Amino acid sequence: MAKMDRRIQKTQEALKNAVIELMGEKDFDNITIQDIADRANLNRGTIYLHYQDKYDLLDKLIESQINELEEMDKWACDEDWMDAFIPYFEYFKQNHLFFSTMLTSKGAGPSYFRTRLLAHCITGFKSEIDKESGKNSNLKDDVILQYAGTAYVGVIEWWILNGMPYPPQEMAKQVGALLERSL
């Protein structure tokens, strides 16, 4: 795969940061391309060289975050529950501005993000349902997955919106124990 030009990377990073900052100030639906250009200190035309519109920019931003989580999924399922969640909570902490913005902002973009995050979690938990011990024998898989996924996303949201009151290691321990009981 060819390496991306640093100027392009820098421009795209500035645009993504501008969108996140602006979403902290107003609803995504009320943000204009000119707002993004002004915040990123770029020309409007530059935005259109990289993205079709503000929705494409937001979609690519969300997609990059979900892709990062998917990369972690590849090896996390080989870990025990508590150890597996440490890198996720560290990632959420490192990307606090993105996650807090996406989980508190109003409009179509944040709603879409929460839906994507939930779908990602449910997909990741599918192979984790305990079918052997009998503890889930009377429960439907789709109900278990919806419950566990919604709980996990809700805890992430609570943790971030409350200023991350516990370190990532403690959150991983708590969430790991709860999900191990549920799945």
C-alpha positions, 0 to 999 in steps of 0.5 A: 500500500502506498504511503499517503503524502504528509500534506494530505494527512495533515489536511485531513487531520485538520479537517477531522479535528475541526469537525470534532471541535465544532460538534462540541459547540453546535449540532452537526446539522448546523455546521457548514462547510465554511465553518469547517474550512474556517476552523481548519484554516483551509479553503472550502475547495480543499475540503471538496478535494478530500470529501464529497460533503460534511457527511462524507467527512464525518462518515470517514471519521467514524469509519476510521474509529470503528476500524481501529476498534476492529483491529483491536478485536483481532487479538482481544478475543484471545485474552481473558475478559479483563485483560481484553478490555484494557486497550479499549478503555485506554483507546477511549481515553486517548480519543476522549474528545472524539468519543465525548463529542460523538456521544453527547452531540445532537443530530444525525452524525452522532446518532449514526456513530452510536448505532455503528458502535453498538453494531460493532460491539454486538458483532464482537460479542457473537462468538463470546456467548457461553453455549456450554455451561447452560447458563444461557440455555433459556435465552435467545442469542439476539436478546443476549447480544442486544443486552450486552452490547447496549450495556457496554456502549452505555458504560463507555458513554457513562465513563466518558461523560462523567470525566472518566472517574476510574482508570482504564484498568479498573473499567476493564476489570469491572466491564470484563467481570460484568460481561463475563457473567452476561455472555 
